[in-house]
């Protein structure tokens, strides 16, 4: 669902469920065509918002895990001179046919101890 939503937002899906050899993971690696930006997307799904928004589950430890995966992806590309960012896609499936999907652009920065 998240990938289909992003395609409608003019994203091109490059890879799903990237797992870096040394640790790190990225749910979706995309290209935001209109902004010509590489995007590392964390997808969070919840049945309800009773315990808060899905994005609230992307704590600092999770951000570091995604950043580690992103750095591994960029290393595979030989560290190109390219813009990139971290987005979160929230999916709230409250038992209805069409779940609520929200894209949070620039959801978090690259952690300070990572250098690019």
N, C-alpha and C positions, 0 to 999 in steps of 0.2 A: 504493500500500500504506500509506504513512504517513497519508494523508488518511483512509482507511477505518479505520485504527487509532485515529486521533484522534476520529473520529465515535463509535466504540465507547466512548471515554472521556468522552463527553458534550460534545465540542467541536463547534462549528458552523464549517464552512469558509466564510470570506467571500471569499477570493481566492487564486488560485494563481499563483506566479511573478510577483510584483509587481516591476516595474522602475521605479525613480524617474527622472524626467526628468534630474535633475542628478547621477545616479549613485546607487548603492545598490540593494539587492535583498533581497527576502524570499521564501523558498520558499512558505510558507503563512501567510496572515493568518487568524486564527481568533478565535472567542469561546469562552472556557471558561465554559460556562453555569453550572455549580455555583458557581464563584468570581466570576462576573460580571466577568471580566477579558479585555481584549484581549490576544491572544498572537501574537507574531511568532516563527515557527518556522523554524529551519534544519534541513533534512533532510540527513543524511549516510549514504551507503550504501557498504558494503565487501563484498567477496566473502568475506574471512576477517578474523580479528583478528591475523594474523601481524605486522602492522606497527602494532598498537595499536588502541584503540577508535576508531570513526568520529568520535566527539566531539572527539578530540584534534586533528583537522584544523581545528577551528574556533578558529583562533589569533586574536590581537588584531586583525590586519588584517581578517580575515573578520568578526569581531564589529563592527568599525567600519562595514563595508559593510552589514551587516544593520541596524545602528542608523541609518545614513543613510537606508536604505529605510523604516524605521519612522517616522523623523521626517517624511519626505515623506508617508507615509500619514496621519499625524496632522495634518499641515498641510492635507491635502485635507479633513479633517473639521473644520478650523478650530480645532485644538488643544482638543479637548473635555476636560472635567474627568473623566478616566477612568483606571482602573488599567490598567497594561499590564506585560508581562514578556516575556522572551526565553527560549524553550525550544529544545531540540535533540531531534530524533527520530533515533535510531540504527537503521539497518537492517543486519543482518549476514546476508547470503544465502549460506550455505555450501553451495550446490548442493542444498539440501533444498527440499521443497515449501513448507514454512512457514518463512520467514525469522524470525530473532529480532528483535523490534522493542522498543525501549526508549525511553521518554519521560523526558527530563531536564528537570524544571521549574526555572525560574529558573536556567538554565544559566550565564548571565553577566549582569552589570549593564549599565546604560546607561553607556557610556564617560564619564569625568569631564568631558571638554570639551564634552559635549552637555548642554544644560539644558532641562528640561521642567517 
